Structures are given as structure tokens and as C-alpha cells.
Amino acid sequence: MNCDQQPSSRVAQALGIHRSIAACHAYLARNDDVHALTAALMLPCYRTEFDRLSLAMSSAEKTALMSLLPVDGEQRALSLPRA
């Protein structure tokens, strides 16, 4: 495996998880269908996976990820855990 691909892969994976977390929050905010229940069940899984992945990231990867996350309340809610 190419070392250059692994970091960008982790950042891309974290961005995908972030999008899933944002989608869960959107479904929970509407709270009007079965998707809200699914979101409530999946949100802890997504958060755990995001935390696990961010702990495995180098500081350069964390910087890259933070530069790609939206600048709003959601980014602050998903602050990267400190190792």
C-alpha cells in the first residue's frame, strides 16, 4: 500500500462519516418519519467511528480534515479528540 494513499484515504473516510453524522442530525431535526429512528440508532456508531478514525490520524491529516469541514456549529460539535 502506498503511504501517500493511506492518509488521504483516512481523510476521505472521515469526511464521509461526517456527512453521515450531518444527515442523522437533519433527520433527527425533522423527527417525522422512520428515518429519524434509524438516525437515532446510527448516530452513536458514526460518532464512535469518527473518533476512532481521528485518533489514528496524524496532525497533518487532522489539519487537512478540519480545513475541509464546514465552518459552523457542526464542526465544533465534531472537534477531533486529542490523543
PDB file of N, CA, C and O in Angstrom:
ATOM      1  N   MET A   1       0.840  -1.178   0.000  1.00  0.00           N
ATOM      2  CA  MET A   1       0.000   0.000   0.000  1.00  0.00           C
ATOM      3  C   MET A   1       0.881   1.236   0.000  1.00  0.00           C
ATOM      4  O   MET A   1       1.857   1.314   0.747  1.00  0.00           O
ATOM      5  N   ASN A   2       0.541   2.184  -0.825  1.00  0.00           N
ATOM      6  CA  ASN A   2       1.272   3.427  -0.930  1.00  0.00           C
ATOM      7  C   ASN A   2       1.008   4.283   0.310  1.00  0.00           C
ATOM      8  O   ASN A   2      -0.149   4.481   0.682  1.00  0.00           O
ATOM      9  N   CYS A   3       2.043   4.783   0.947  1.00  0.00           N
ATOM     10  CA  CYS A   3       1.889   5.575   2.165  1.00  0.00           C
ATOM     11  C   CYS A   3       1.118   6.866   1.905  1.00  0.00           C
ATOM     12  O   CYS A   3       0.413   7.354   2.788  1.00  0.00           O
ATOM     13  N   ASP A   4       1.248   7.431   0.684  1.00  0.00           N
ATOM     14  CA  ASP A   4       0.540   8.657   0.357  1.00  0.00           C
ATOM     15  C   ASP A   4      -0.960   8.433   0.237  1.00  0.00           C
ATOM     16  O   ASP A   4      -1.738   9.362   0.455  1.00  0.00           O
ATOM     17  N   GLN A   5      -1.379   7.230  -0.103  1.00  0.00           N
ATOM     18  CA  GLN A   5      -2.797   6.964  -0.276  1.00  0.00           C
ATOM     19  C   GLN A   5      -3.493   6.760   1.061  1.00  0.00           C
ATOM     20  O   GLN A   5      -4.664   7.113   1.195  1.00  0.00           O
ATOM     21  N   GLN A   6      -2.824   6.215   2.029  1.00  0.00           N
ATOM     22  CA  GLN A   6      -3.464   5.947   3.304  1.00  0.00           C
ATOM     23  C   GLN A   6      -3.951   7.227   3.995  1.00  0.00           C
ATOM     24  O   GLN A   6      -5.101   7.265   4.434  1.00  0.00           O
ATOM     25  N   PRO A   7      -3.127   8.274   4.110  1.00  0.00           N
ATOM     26  CA  PRO A   7      -3.621   9.487   4.762  1.00  0.00           C
ATOM     27  C   PRO A   7      -4.824  10.092   4.047  1.00  0.00           C
ATOM     28  O   PRO A   7      -5.807  10.443   4.698  1.00  0.00           O
ATOM     29  N   SER A   8      -4.769  10.222   2.724  1.00  0.00           N
ATOM     30  CA  SER A   8      -5.895  10.819   2.018  1.00  0.00           C
ATOM     31  C   SER A   8      -7.118   9.917   2.129  1.00  0.00           C
ATOM     32  O   SER A   8      -8.249  10.401   2.123  1.00  0.00           O
ATOM     33  N   SER A   9      -6.901   8.622   2.229  1.00  0.00           N
ATOM     34  CA  SER A   9      -7.995   7.684   2.413  1.00  0.00           C
ATOM     35  C   SER A   9      -8.668   7.902   3.760  1.00  0.00           C
ATOM     36  O   SER A   9      -9.896   7.884   3.846  1.00  0.00           O
ATOM     37  N   ARG A  10      -7.887   8.108   4.808  1.00  0.00           N
ATOM     38  CA  ARG A  10      -8.461   8.352   6.140  1.00  0.00           C
ATOM     39  C   ARG A  10      -9.248   9.658   6.169  1.00  0.00           C
ATOM     40  O   ARG A  10     -10.325   9.727   6.760  1.00  0.00           O
ATOM     41  N   VAL A  11      -8.707  10.691   5.530  1.00  0.00           N
ATOM     42  CA  VAL A  11      -9.409  11.977   5.483  1.00  0.00           C
ATOM     43  C   VAL A  11     -10.713  11.819   4.706  1.00  0.00           C
ATOM     44  O   VAL A  11     -11.751  12.319   5.139  1.00  0.00           O
ATOM     45  N   ALA A  12     -10.674  11.139   3.579  1.00  0.00           N
ATOM     46  CA  ALA A  12     -11.880  10.920   2.782  1.00  0.00           C
ATOM     47  C   ALA A  12     -12.912  10.107   3.565  1.00  0.00           C
ATOM     48  O   ALA A  12     -14.106  10.401   3.515  1.00  0.00           O
ATOM     49  N   GLN A  13     -12.454   9.103   4.275  1.00  0.00           N
ATOM     50  CA  GLN A  13     -13.365   8.286   5.080  1.00  0.00           C
ATOM     51  C   GLN A  13     -13.991   9.130   6.192  1.00  0.00           C
ATOM     52  O   GLN A  13     -15.189   9.020   6.453  1.00  0.00           O
ATOM     53  N   ALA A  14     -13.198   9.957   6.836  1.00  0.00           N
ATOM     54  CA  ALA A  14     -13.716  10.819   7.901  1.00  0.00           C
ATOM     55  C   ALA A  14     -14.731  11.821   7.352  1.00  0.00           C
ATOM     56  O   ALA A  14     -15.726  12.122   8.012  1.00  0.00           O
ATOM     57  N   LEU A  15     -14.485  12.333   6.159  1.00  0.00           N
ATOM     58  CA  LEU A  15     -15.447  13.249   5.547  1.00  0.00           C
ATOM     59  C   LEU A  15     -16.765  12.534   5.259  1.00  0.00           C
ATOM     60  O   LEU A  15     -17.839  13.102   5.455  1.00  0.00           O
ATOM     61  N   GLY A  16     -16.681  11.301   4.798  1.00  0.00           N
ATOM     62  CA  GLY A  16     -17.887  10.517   4.560  1.00  0.00           C
ATOM     63  C   GLY A  16     -18.674  10.282   5.839  1.00  0.00           C
ATOM     64  O   GLY A  16     -19.901  10.375   5.848  1.00  0.00           O
ATOM     65  N   ILE A  17     -17.965   9.978   6.911  1.00  0.00           N
ATOM     66  CA  ILE A  17     -18.619   9.771   8.202  1.00  0.00           C
ATOM     67  C   ILE A  17     -19.240  11.078   8.688  1.00  0.00           C
ATOM     68  O   ILE A  17     -20.341  11.084   9.237  1.00  0.00           O
ATOM     69  N   HIS A  18     -18.527  12.181   8.481  1.00  0.00           N
ATOM     70  CA  HIS A  18     -19.054  13.494   8.872  1.00  0.00           C
ATOM     71  C   HIS A  18     -20.360  13.779   8.136  1.00  0.00           C
ATOM     72  O   HIS A  18     -21.312  14.283   8.732  1.00  0.00           O
ATOM     73  N   ARG A  19     -20.408  13.460   6.846  1.00  0.00           N
ATOM     74  CA  ARG A  19     -21.645  13.660   6.084  1.00  0.00           C
ATOM     75  C   ARG A  19     -22.779  12.796   6.639  1.00  0.00           C
ATOM     76  O   ARG A  19     -23.928  13.234   6.701  1.00  0.00           O
ATOM     77  N   SER A  20     -22.451  11.576   7.038  1.00  0.00           N
ATOM     78  CA  SER A  20     -23.466  10.697   7.630  1.00  0.00           C
ATOM     79  C   SER A  20     -23.975  11.255   8.956  1.00  0.00           C
ATOM     80  O   SER A  20     -25.170  11.182   9.244  1.00  0.00           O
ATOM     81  N   ILE A  21     -23.084  11.806   9.752  1.00  0.00           N
ATOM     82  CA  ILE A  21     -23.473  12.416  11.022  1.00  0.00           C
ATOM     83  C   ILE A  21     -24.379  13.624  10.759  1.00  0.00           C
ATOM     84  O   ILE A  21     -25.388  13.805  11.440  1.00  0.00           O
ATOM     85  N   ALA A  22     -24.021  14.440   9.780  1.00  0.00           N
ATOM     86  CA  ALA A  22     -24.841  15.605   9.437  1.00  0.00           C
ATOM     87  C   ALA A  22     -26.224  15.166   8.949  1.00  0.00           C
ATOM     88  O   ALA A  22     -27.227  15.795   9.284  1.00  0.00           O
ATOM     89  N   ALA A  23     -26.281  14.102   8.168  1.00  0.00           N
ATOM     90  CA  ALA A  23     -27.565  13.579   7.691  1.00  0.00           C
ATOM     91  C   ALA A  23     -28.409  13.083   8.864  1.00  0.00           C
ATOM     92  O   ALA A  23     -29.618  13.309   8.897  1.00  0.00           O
ATOM     93  N   CYS A  24     -27.781  12.413   9.820  1.00  0.00           N
ATOM     94  CA  CYS A  24     -28.501  11.958  11.015  1.00  0.00           C
ATOM     95  C   CYS A  24     -29.102  13.138  11.762  1.00  0.00           C
ATOM     96  O   CYS A  24     -30.255  13.090  12.191  1.00  0.00           O
ATOM     97  N   HIS A  25     -28.316  14.201  11.916  1.00  0.00           N
ATOM     98  CA  HIS A  25     -28.823  15.387  12.607  1.00  0.00           C
ATOM     99  C   HIS A  25     -30.009  15.989  11.854  1.00  0.00           C
ATOM    100  O   HIS A  25     -30.968  16.448  12.474  1.00  0.00           O
ATOM    101  N   ALA A  26     -29.946  15.989  10.533  1.00  0.00           N
ATOM    102  CA  ALA A  26     -31.056  16.527   9.734  1.00  0.00           C
ATOM    103  C   ALA A  26     -32.316  15.697   9.927  1.00  0.00           C
ATOM    104  O   ALA A  26     -33.403  16.252  10.092  1.00  0.00           O
ATOM    105  N   TYR A  27     -32.183  14.373   9.908  1.00  0.00           N
ATOM    106  CA  TYR A  27     -33.346  13.510  10.120  1.00  0.00           C
ATOM    107  C   TYR A  27     -33.905  13.682  11.525  1.00  0.00           C
ATOM    108  O   TYR A  27     -35.121  13.702  11.715  1.00  0.00           O
ATOM    109  N   LEU A  28     -33.025  13.805  12.500  1.00  0.00           N
ATOM    110  CA  LEU A  28     -33.484  13.983  13.873  1.00  0.00           C
ATOM    111  C   LEU A  28     -34.187  15.325  14.063  1.00  0.00           C
ATOM    112  O   LEU A  28     -35.131  15.429  14.846  1.00  0.00           O
ATOM    113  N   ALA A  29     -33.728  16.345  13.349  1.00  0.00           N
ATOM    114  CA  ALA A  29     -34.361  17.667  13.445  1.00  0.00           C
ATOM    115  C   ALA A  29     -35.780  17.633  12.890  1.00  0.00           C
ATOM    116  O   ALA A  29     -36.665  18.307  13.417  1.00  0.00           O
ATOM    117  N   ARG A  30     -36.005  16.856  11.836  1.00  0.00           N
ATOM    118  CA  ARG A  30     -37.358  16.731  11.263  1.00  0.00           C
ATOM    119  C   ARG A  30     -38.234  15.861  12.149  1.00  0.00           C
ATOM    120  O   ARG A  30     -39.407  16.171  12.362  1.00  0.00           O
ATOM    121  N   ASN A  31     -37.674  14.779  12.663  1.00  0.00           N
ATOM    122  CA  ASN A  31     -38.344  13.892  13.606  1.00  0.00           C
ATOM    123  C   ASN A  31     -39.758  13.506  13.174  1.00  0.00           C
ATOM    124  O   ASN A  31     -40.661  13.423  14.006  1.00  0.00           O
ATOM    125  N   ASP A  32     -39.951  13.272  11.877  1.00  0.00           N
ATOM    126  CA  ASP A  32     -41.306  12.994  11.412  1.00  0.00           C
ATOM    127  C   ASP A  32     -41.448  11.691  10.625  1.00  0.00           C
ATOM    128  O   ASP A  32     -42.496  11.427  10.037  1.00  0.00           O
ATOM    129  N   ASP A  33     -40.402  10.888  10.618  1.00  0.00           N
ATOM    130  CA  ASP A  33     -40.526   9.647   9.856  1.00  0.00           C
ATOM    131  C   ASP A  33     -39.619   8.566  10.432  1.00  0.00           C
ATOM    132  O   ASP A  33     -38.915   8.775  11.421  1.00  0.00           O
ATOM    133  N   VAL A  34     -39.656   7.406   9.786  1.00  0.00           N
ATOM    134  CA  VAL A  34     -38.868   6.271  10.252  1.00  0.00           C
ATOM    135  C   VAL A  34     -37.364   6.549  10.151  1.00  0.00           C
ATOM    136  O   VAL A  34     -36.570   5.933  10.863  1.00  0.00           O
ATOM    137  N   HIS A  35     -36.976   7.466   9.277  1.00  0.00           N
ATOM    138  CA  HIS A  35     -35.553   7.781   9.137  1.00  0.00           C
ATOM    139  C   HIS A  35     -34.991   8.416  10.406  1.00  0.00           C
ATOM    140  O   HIS A  35     -33.801   8.275  10.691  1.00  0.00           O
ATOM    141  N   ALA A  36     -35.821   9.107  11.163  1.00  0.00           N
ATOM    142  CA  ALA A  36     -35.360   9.690  12.424  1.00  0.00           C
ATOM    143  C   ALA A  36     -34.985   8.597  13.420  1.00  0.00           C
ATOM    144  O   ALA A  36     -34.008   8.732  14.156  1.00  0.00           O
ATOM    145  N   LEU A  37     -35.753   7.529  13.440  1.00  0.00           N
ATOM    146  CA  LEU A  37     -35.434   6.404  14.324  1.00  0.00           C
ATOM    147  C   LEU A  37     -34.114   5.753  13.901  1.00  0.00           C
ATOM    148  O   LEU A  37     -33.263   5.452  14.738  1.00  0.00           O
ATOM    149  N   THR A  38     -33.956   5.541  12.597  1.00  0.00           N
ATOM    150  CA  THR A  38     -32.708   4.969  12.085  1.00  0.00           C
ATOM    151  C   THR A  38     -31.531   5.880  12.427  1.00  0.00           C
ATOM    152  O   THR A  38     -30.471   5.408  12.837  1.00  0.00           O
ATOM    153  N   ALA A  39     -31.723   7.179  12.257  1.00  0.00           N
ATOM    154  CA  ALA A  39     -30.663   8.144  12.568  1.00  0.00           C
ATOM    155  C   ALA A  39     -30.290   8.089  14.042  1.00  0.00           C
ATOM    156  O   ALA A  39     -29.111   8.146  14.392  1.00  0.00           O
ATOM    157  N   ALA A  40     -31.300   7.977  14.908  1.00  0.00           N
ATOM    158  CA  ALA A  40     -31.032   7.904  16.347  1.00  0.00           C
ATOM    159  C   ALA A  40     -30.223   6.663  16.701  1.00  0.00           C
ATOM    160  O   ALA A  40     -29.390   6.693  17.606  1.00  0.00           O
ATOM    161  N   LEU A  41     -30.470   5.584  15.991  1.00  0.00           N
ATOM    162  CA  LEU A  41     -29.730   4.349  16.247  1.00  0.00           C
ATOM    163  C   LEU A  41     -28.318   4.391  15.668  1.00  0.00           C
ATOM    164  O   LEU A  41     -27.390   3.844  16.263  1.00  0.00           O
ATOM    165  N   MET A  42     -28.151   5.029  14.528  1.00  0.00           N
ATOM    166  CA  MET A  42     -26.858   5.030  13.834  1.00  0.00           C
ATOM    167  C   MET A  42     -25.900   6.122  14.313  1.00  0.00           C
ATOM    168  O   MET A  42     -24.684   5.961  14.211  1.00  0.00           O
ATOM    169  N   LEU A  43     -26.426   7.215  14.829  1.00  0.00           N
ATOM    170  CA  LEU A  43     -25.573   8.341  15.209  1.00  0.00           C
ATOM    171  C   LEU A  43     -24.447   7.960  16.168  1.00  0.00           C
ATOM    172  O   LEU A  43     -23.308   8.366  15.935  1.00  0.00           O
ATOM    173  N   PRO A  44     -24.705   7.201  17.234  1.00  0.00           N
ATOM    174  CA  PRO A  44     -23.587   6.819  18.118  1.00  0.00           C
ATOM    175  C   PRO A  44     -22.523   5.986  17.400  1.00  0.00           C
ATOM    176  O   PRO A  44     -21.335   6.102  17.698  1.00  0.00           O
ATOM    177  N   CYS A  45     -22.950   5.156  16.466  1.00  0.00           N
ATOM    178  CA  CYS A  45     -21.983   4.341  15.702  1.00  0.00           C
ATOM    179  C   CYS A  45     -21.094   5.235  14.846  1.00  0.00           C
ATOM    180  O   CYS A  45     -19.876   5.063  14.807  1.00  0.00           O
ATOM    181  N   TYR A  46     -21.720   6.194  14.160  1.00  0.00           N
ATOM    182  CA  TYR A  46     -20.942   7.112  13.324  1.00  0.00           C
ATOM    183  C   TYR A  46     -19.972   7.935  14.167  1.00  0.00           C
ATOM    184  O   TYR A  46     -18.815   8.120  13.789  1.00  0.00           O
ATOM    185  N   ARG A  47     -20.443   8.422  15.297  1.00  0.00           N
ATOM    186  CA  ARG A  47     -19.560   9.229  16.160  1.00  0.00           C
ATOM    187  C   ARG A  47     -18.381   8.403  16.672  1.00  0.00           C
ATOM    188  O   ARG A  47     -17.251   8.890  16.710  1.00  0.00           O
ATOM    189  N   THR A  48     -18.637   7.178  17.058  1.00  0.00           N
ATOM    190  CA  THR A  48     -17.561   6.307  17.540  1.00  0.00           C
ATOM    191  C   THR A  48     -16.551   6.047  16.436  1.00  0.00           C
ATOM    192  O   THR A  48     -15.345   6.102  16.675  1.00  0.00           O
ATOM    193  N   GLU A  49     -17.023   5.767  15.243  1.00  0.00           N
ATOM    194  CA  GLU A  49     -16.120   5.513  14.122  1.00  0.00           C
ATOM    195  C   GLU A  49     -15.320   6.770  13.769  1.00  0.00           C
ATOM    196  O   GLU A  49     -14.130   6.680  13.465  1.00  0.00           O
ATOM    197  N   PHE A  50     -15.965   7.938  13.806  1.00  0.00           N
ATOM    198  CA  PHE A  50     -15.267   9.196  13.533  1.00  0.00           C
ATOM    199  C   PHE A  50     -14.167   9.411  14.572  1.00  0.00           C
ATOM    200  O   PHE A  50     -13.043   9.769  14.222  1.00  0.00           O
ATOM    201  N   ASP A  51     -14.487   9.194  15.839  1.00  0.00           N
ATOM    202  CA  ASP A  51     -13.495   9.358  16.910  1.00  0.00           C
ATOM    203  C   ASP A  51     -12.330   8.380  16.740  1.00  0.00           C
ATOM    204  O   ASP A  51     -11.168   8.764  16.874  1.00  0.00           O
ATOM    205  N   ARG A  52     -12.645   7.118  16.446  1.00  0.00           N
ATOM    206  CA  ARG A  52     -11.604   6.110  16.256  1.00  0.00           C
ATOM    207  C   ARG A  52     -10.689   6.487  15.101  1.00  0.00           C
ATOM    208  O   ARG A  52      -9.466   6.381  15.202  1.00  0.00           O
ATOM    209  N   LEU A  53     -11.284   6.921  14.018  1.00  0.00           N
ATOM    210  CA  LEU A  53     -10.507   7.294  12.848  1.00  0.00           C
ATOM    211  C   LEU A  53      -9.652   8.533  13.112  1.00  0.00           C
ATOM    212  O   LEU A  53      -8.493   8.592  12.703  1.00  0.00           O
ATOM    213  N   SER A  54     -10.228   9.519  13.797  1.00  0.00           N
ATOM    214  CA  SER A  54      -9.461  10.743  14.049  1.00  0.00           C
ATOM    215  C   SER A  54      -8.295  10.497  15.002  1.00  0.00           C
ATOM    216  O   SER A  54      -7.269  11.171  14.909  1.00  0.00           O
ATOM    217  N   LEU A  55      -8.440   9.540  15.915  1.00  0.00           N
ATOM    218  CA  LEU A  55      -7.321   9.210  16.797  1.00  0.00           C
ATOM    219  C   LEU A  55      -6.168   8.571  16.031  1.00  0.00           C
ATOM    220  O   LEU A  55      -5.010   8.692  16.433  1.00  0.00           O
ATOM    221  N   ALA A  56      -6.478   7.893  14.933  1.00  0.00           N
ATOM    222  CA  ALA A  56      -5.447   7.244  14.129  1.00  0.00           C
ATOM    223  C   ALA A  56      -4.766   8.213  13.164  1.00  0.00           C
ATOM    224  O   ALA A  56      -3.764   7.862  12.540  1.00  0.00           O
ATOM    225  N   MET A  57      -5.296   9.419  13.037  1.00  0.00           N
ATOM    226  CA  MET A  57      -4.759  10.391  12.072  1.00  0.00           C
ATOM    227  C   MET A  57      -3.532  11.112  12.612  1.00  0.00           C
ATOM    228  O   MET A  57      -3.390  11.337  13.813  1.00  0.00           O
ATOM    229  N   SER A  58      -2.668  11.459  11.697  1.00  0.00           N
ATOM    230  CA  SER A  58      -1.532  12.322  12.036  1.00  0.00           C
ATOM    231  C   SER A  58      -2.045  13.757  12.159  1.00  0.00           C
ATOM    232  O   SER A  58      -3.176  14.049  11.771  1.00  0.00           O
ATOM    233  N   SER A  59      -1.217  14.648  12.695  1.00  0.00           N
ATOM    234  CA  SER A  59      -1.648  16.041  12.809  1.00  0.00           C
ATOM    235  C   SER A  59      -1.859  16.675  11.442  1.00  0.00           C
ATOM    236  O   SER A  59      -2.721  17.542  11.295  1.00  0.00           O
ATOM    237  N   ALA A  60      -1.092  16.261  10.443  1.00  0.00           N
ATOM    238  CA  ALA A  60      -1.288  16.790   9.086  1.00  0.00           C
ATOM    239  C   ALA A  60      -2.647  16.355   8.533  1.00  0.00           C
ATOM    240  O   ALA A  60      -3.333  17.130   7.867  1.00  0.00           O
ATOM    241  N   GLU A  61      -3.023  15.115   8.817  1.00  0.00           N
ATOM    242  CA  GLU A  61      -4.332  14.628   8.375  1.00  0.00           C
ATOM    243  C   GLU A  61      -5.458  15.368   9.092  1.00  0.00           C
ATOM    244  O   GLU A  61      -6.466  15.723   8.480  1.00  0.00           O
ATOM    245  N   LYS A  62      -5.282  15.596  10.385  1.00  0.00           N
ATOM    246  CA  LYS A  62      -6.296  16.326  11.149  1.00  0.00           C
ATOM    247  C   LYS A  62      -6.443  17.742  10.617  1.00  0.00           C
ATOM    248  O   LYS A  62      -7.557  18.253  10.504  1.00  0.00           O
ATOM    249  N   THR A  63      -5.324  18.376  10.290  1.00  0.00           N
ATOM    250  CA  THR A  63      -5.364  19.722   9.723  1.00  0.00           C
ATOM    251  C   THR A  63      -6.095  19.714   8.392  1.00  0.00           C
ATOM    252  O   THR A  63      -6.925  20.583   8.127  1.00  0.00           O
ATOM    253  N   ALA A  64      -5.786  18.732   7.555  1.00  0.00           N
ATOM    254  CA  ALA A  64      -6.458  18.618   6.254  1.00  0.00           C
ATOM    255  C   ALA A  64      -7.954  18.404   6.444  1.00  0.00           C
ATOM    256  O   ALA A  64      -8.764  19.014   5.746  1.00  0.00           O
ATOM    257  N   LEU A  65      -8.319  17.548   7.379  1.00  0.00           N
ATOM    258  CA  LEU A  65      -9.729  17.278   7.630  1.00  0.00           C
ATOM    259  C   LEU A  65     -10.444  18.529   8.125  1.00  0.00           C
ATOM    260  O   LEU A  65     -11.511  18.874   7.617  1.00  0.00           O
ATOM    261  N   MET A  66      -9.873  19.204   9.102  1.00  0.00           N
ATOM    262  CA  MET A  66     -10.513  20.397   9.655  1.00  0.00           C
ATOM    263  C   MET A  66     -10.670  21.490   8.601  1.00  0.00           C
ATOM    264  O   MET A  66     -11.626  22.264   8.647  1.00  0.00           O
ATOM    265  N   SER A  67      -9.731  21.557   7.647  1.00  0.00           N
ATOM    266  CA  SER A  67      -9.844  22.575   6.592  1.00  0.00           C
ATOM    267  C   SER A  67     -10.967  22.243   5.618  1.00  0.00           C
ATOM    268  O   SER A  67     -11.463  23.130   4.922  1.00  0.00           O
ATOM    269  N   LEU A  68     -11.376  20.976   5.560  1.00  0.00           N
ATOM    270  CA  LEU A  68     -12.432  20.569   4.639  1.00  0.00           C
ATOM    271  C   LEU A  68     -13.817  20.539   5.280  1.00  0.00           C
ATOM    272  O   LEU A  68     -14.825  20.515   4.573  1.00  0.00           O
ATOM    273  N   LEU A  69     -13.877  20.541   6.604  1.00  0.00           N
ATOM    274  CA  LEU A  69     -15.169  20.517   7.285  1.00  0.00           C
ATOM    275  C   LEU A  69     -15.824  21.893   7.197  1.00  0.00           C
ATOM    276  O   LEU A  69     -15.130  22.909   7.159  1.00  0.00           O
ATOM    277  N   PRO A  70     -17.154  21.930   7.166  1.00  0.00           N
ATOM    278  CA  PRO A  70     -17.843  23.219   7.121  1.00  0.00           C
ATOM    279  C   PRO A  70     -17.579  24.038   8.389  1.00  0.00           C
ATOM    280  O   PRO A  70     -17.382  23.489   9.473  1.00  0.00           O
ATOM    281  N   VAL A  71     -17.581  25.341   8.225  1.00  0.00           N
ATOM    282  CA  VAL A  71     -17.333  26.228   9.368  1.00  0.00           C
ATOM    283  C   VAL A  71     -18.692  26.656   9.921  1.00  0.00           C
ATOM    284  O   VAL A  71     -19.247  27.683   9.529  1.00  0.00           O
ATOM    285  N   ASP A  72     -19.210  25.849  10.833  1.00  0.00           N
ATOM    286  CA  ASP A  72     -20.459  26.155  11.518  1.00  0.00           C
ATOM    287  C   ASP A  72     -20.486  25.385  12.829  1.00  0.00           C
ATOM    288  O   ASP A  72     -19.459  24.850  13.248  1.00  0.00           O
ATOM    289  N   GLY A  73     -21.605  25.320  13.463  1.00  0.00           N
ATOM    290  CA  GLY A  73     -21.723  24.629  14.748  1.00  0.00           C
ATOM    291  C   GLY A  73     -21.389  23.159  14.647  1.00  0.00           C
ATOM    292  O   GLY A  73     -20.905  22.566  15.611  1.00  0.00           O
ATOM    293  N   GLU A  74     -21.643  22.553  13.486  1.00  0.00           N
ATOM    294  CA  GLU A  74     -21.388  21.121  13.323  1.00  0.00           C
ATOM    295  C   GLU A  74     -19.895  20.816  13.449  1.00  0.00           C
ATOM    296  O   GLU A  74     -19.515  19.795  14.023  1.00  0.00           O
ATOM    297  N   GLN A  75     -19.055  21.694  12.917  1.00  0.00           N
ATOM    298  CA  GLN A  75     -17.616  21.447  13.013  1.00  0.00           C
ATOM    299  C   GLN A  75     -17.178  21.472  14.476  1.00  0.00           C
ATOM    300  O   GLN A  75     -16.379  20.638  14.902  1.00  0.00           O
ATOM    301  N   ARG A  76     -17.695  22.420  15.234  1.00  0.00           N
ATOM    302  CA  ARG A  76     -17.313  22.492  16.649  1.00  0.00           C
ATOM    303  C   ARG A  76     -17.816  21.269  17.407  1.00  0.00           C
ATOM    304  O   ARG A  76     -17.151  20.794  18.328  1.00  0.00           O
ATOM    305  N   ALA A  77     -18.994  20.753  17.024  1.00  0.00           N
ATOM    306  CA  ALA A  77     -19.550  19.574  17.698  1.00  0.00           C
ATOM    307  C   ALA A  77     -18.721  18.338  17.409  1.00  0.00           C
ATOM    308  O   ALA A  77     -18.741  17.384  18.186  1.00  0.00           O
ATOM    309  N   LEU A  78     -17.996  18.342  16.306  1.00  0.00           N
ATOM    310  CA  LEU A  78     -17.213  17.192  15.919  1.00  0.00           C
ATOM    311  C   LEU A  78     -15.728  17.440  16.102  1.00  0.00           C
ATOM    312  O   LEU A  78     -14.910  16.910  15.349  1.00  0.00           O
ATOM    313  N   SER A  79     -15.377  18.232  17.085  1.00  0.00           N
ATOM    314  CA  SER A  79     -13.959  18.503  17.285  1.00  0.00           C
ATOM    315  C   SER A  79     -13.199  17.194  17.466  1.00  0.00           C
ATOM    316  O   SER A  79     -13.679  16.256  18.102  1.00  0.00           O
ATOM    317  N   LEU A  80     -12.049  17.159  16.912  1.00  0.00           N
ATOM    318  CA  LEU A  80     -11.246  15.936  16.933  1.00  0.00           C
ATOM    319  C   LEU A  80     -10.719  15.663  18.339  1.00  0.00           C
ATOM    320  O   LEU A  80     -10.224  16.572  19.005  1.00  0.00           O
ATOM    321  N   PRO A  81     -10.824  14.419  18.791  1.00  0.00           N
ATOM    322  CA  PRO A  81     -10.311  14.091  20.114  1.00  0.00           C
ATOM    323  C   PRO A  81      -8.790  14.214  20.169  1.00  0.00           C
ATOM    324  O   PRO A  81      -8.101  14.003  19.171  1.00  0.00           O
ATOM    325  N   ARG A  82      -8.299  14.545  21.304  1.00  0.00           N
ATOM    326  CA  ARG A  82      -6.852  14.662  21.490  1.00  0.00           C
ATOM    327  C   ARG A  82      -6.290  13.294  21.869  1.00  0.00           C
ATOM    328  O   ARG A  82      -6.884  12.555  22.654  1.00  0.00           O
ATOM    329  N   ALA A  83      -5.145  12.980  21.298  1.00  0.00           N
ATOM    330  CA  ALA A  83      -4.524  11.681  21.578  1.00  0.00           C
ATOM    331  C   ALA A  83      -3.767  11.715  22.885  1.00  0.00           C
ATOM    332  O   ALA A  83      -3.179  10.709  23.283  1.00  0.00           O
TER     333      ALA A  83
END
